[in-house]
C-alpha cells in the first residue's frame, strides 16, 4: 500500500495534469484530446484505489451532476465554452471529464475537508471561480454577462456544490480513500 501522504500527492498530481489537459484541449479546439487524457487519468486513479467499484460509482455520479450544473450555467448565459459542444444544450465533453477528475479528490487529497461544511463552502466559493478564471485566461471559458456576474454565480454554485460533493464522497463507500500498489 502506498503511504497516505504519498497517495494524496499522487492523487493531486493526477488531477492537476488532467485539469490542464481538459482545459487546454477545450482552449485549443481539441476537446476530445483533453477529455480522453482526463478520463485516462481517472482510470489510472481507479486502478490505484482500494474500493474501485465504490469510487467509480461516485466519480460517475459527480460527473453527471457536474455536467448538469455547468450545462445549466451555460444555458443561463453566465459561462460559455468555445469548443467541445457535441450536443448544443450540454456543456462540453472536456468539462464532463474535468468533473470526473475533480471527483477523484474528495476521498483522497481533499479528505481533510470531510465534516467541515463551512470551510469547504468558503473554499468552493473561492476555488470554483478561480478555476474558471484560469480557464478564461487559457481561452477555454468566457463570461458573456461579464466576469462579476459569472464569478458571482460560480461562487454561489460552488459554495453549495463542494460541501455536498464531500458529503456524498463520505457516504460513497470509498472514503477514506487509500491507494495500493498494483
N, C-alpha and C positions, 0 to 999 in steps of 0.2 A: 504494500500500500504506500502511496506517495504521502509524505508528511503533509499535514493540513495546510501549513503556511505555503509550502511549495505548490500544492494543488490550487490554492487560491490565486497564486501568481500565474500559474498556467492558465487558469480559467479567465483571469483578467486579460492576459495576453491574447488568448484566442478571440475574446470579444473585441478587443481594440483592433486586431487585424481584420476581423470580419466587418467592423464598423467602417473602417477605411475602404475596404473592398466594395461594400454595398454603396456607400455614398459616392465614391469615385466612379463606380460603374454607372450610377444614376447621373452624375455630373457630366460624364464624357459620352453619353449616349450608348453605353454598353450595359444596360440594366441587367441582362441575363448573366453576364460575366460576373458582375458584383454579387448577384443573388446566388449564383452557383458556388462561388467562393465562400460566401457567408454560410450557406447551407452545408457545404463540405466541412467547414469548421464546427458546425453544430454536430455533425456526425462524428467528428473526432472527439468532441466533448462527450457525446453519448457513449462512445467506445470506452471512455475512461471512467465513467461513473459506476458506482455500485448498483444503484437502483435504476437501471436503464429504462425499464418499461414505465415506471412512475415519472421519471424525468422526461421521457419522450412525450407522454400524455400532457404533462404540464407545459412543455415547450409548444406543442401543437395548439393547446387551448390559448396560451398567451399570444401566439402568432395570429390566431383568428381574431381574438379580442382587439389586438393592436391594429390589425387591418381594418376592423370596423371603426375604431376610434379615428384613425388617420383618414379613412375614406369619408367619414362624417365631417371632419375638419376641411378636407378638400372640397366637399360638396358645399360647405358653408362659405368657402372662399377665403378662409383665414390662412391657408397654406396652399401652395401649388408646386407641382413637381414637373420639370421639363421633359423627363423621359421615363419610359418604363410602363406606360399605360397600355395594357392589352385588353382591358375591359374599362370603358370610359368612366364608370362610376366607382371603380375600385382604385385605391392608392396603388402606386407602382409595385411591381413584384420585388424589387430590391428593398423596399420598405418592409414588406412582409418578412423577408429574410432577416432584416435587421431586428424586427420584433422577436423572431425565433432566437437570434443571437442574444438579445437582451434577456430573454427568459432563462438563459443558462446561468445568469449571475445571482439571483436571489437565494438559491440553495447553496451557494459556494462563496464567491468573492464578497457578496453583499449580505451574507448570513448574519453578520453582526447587527444588521438593522431589524432583524426579527423582533417583534414585540415593542418596537419603538415607532408607533404610527406618526407621532408629531414630528420627530426628526426626519422620518422618511418622507413625510408630506413636504417639509421645507426643502429637503434635498431634491425631491421631484419637481417642486415649483421652480427651483433654480436650474437644475440639471437638464430638464426637458427643453426649455427654451435655449439654453446654451448649446445643446447638441444641434438643435435646428439652426441656430445662428452660425455654427461652424459649417453645417451643411450648406447654408446660404453662401458663405464665403467661398466654398468649393464649387458652387454652381449647381447644386442638386436640389435646392429649395428656394422658393420665392414666397414673399408675403404680399399678396395682391391688395390687401386692405391696409398695408403698412406694417412695419416691424412692431410698433407698440401694440396694435390690436392683435396681430398674430402671436406675439410672445405673451401677451396677457392671457389669451385663450389657452395657449400651451401651458402656461404656469398653473392655471386652474385645473386643466385636464390632468396634468402630471401630478399635482398635489393630491388628487383623488386616486388616480390610477396606480401610482407607485406603491402606496401603502396596501392597496387591495392586491396587487401582484405579489407583494411579500407575504401577505396573509394566505393567499392561495398556495404559494410555494410551501409554506409551513404545513399546510394540510395535504400536500400532494403525495406524501409518502417517500419523497426523495430528499427530505430535509431532516437533519443537516446533511448536506452532500459530502461525499468523500470520493476522491479519485483512487483508482487502483492501478497497479501495473498490468499491462496487457499480457 
